[in-house]
């Protein structure tokens, strides 16, 4: 094993035999348990001056499971990942890649007009 020093003076261990690190293995195991297509879950781990970045790719049909309602699941995965990183004195971040042909942002839905006739003649 070789130890890589970064500008934040955190130590990261890099295996020469290409085995996954604990943080990357944690993300893969957790996400595979959530999605319907676990064979299409892929992670990539990079180290730079800001810390460790784990990039996650999943099947487009499983994006909703990984993101969750209002981003709750993704936020929870990131929180747990930061705890795993802290255990190893590393700053770990997660990037979830948008799959090709993703649906993009939701269009703004216009609300139906609200009837205010009951309060229009209050004379306030």
C-alpha positions, 0 to 999 in steps of 0.5 A: 500500500502507498500513502498519498498526502494531499494539501489538506494533510489527510492520508489516503491509502491506495491499494496497488491490487485495484481492490475497492477502498472502504468508502467506495465499497460502502457506496456500492453495497448500499446503492445495490441494496436500494435499486432494482438493477444492482448489476448496473451500479458502477462507482469510480474513486478519484483523489485530488487536493479536495479529498476523495470523490466517488462518482456513482452511475446507475441505470436510468430507471433506478435514479428515483430510488437513489435520489429519493423524494426531494433528494432525501435518499441521496442526502442520507447516503452522502451523510453516511459516506461522510461518516465512513470518510471521517473514520479514515480521516478523509473528506469524501464526496459523492457525485451522482451522474445523470444518465444519458437521456435523463429527464432533466429538470421538471417544468414549472406547473402553473397552479389553477387560478384561486377564487378570491371573490369571497374576500374581494369586497371586505373593504380592508 
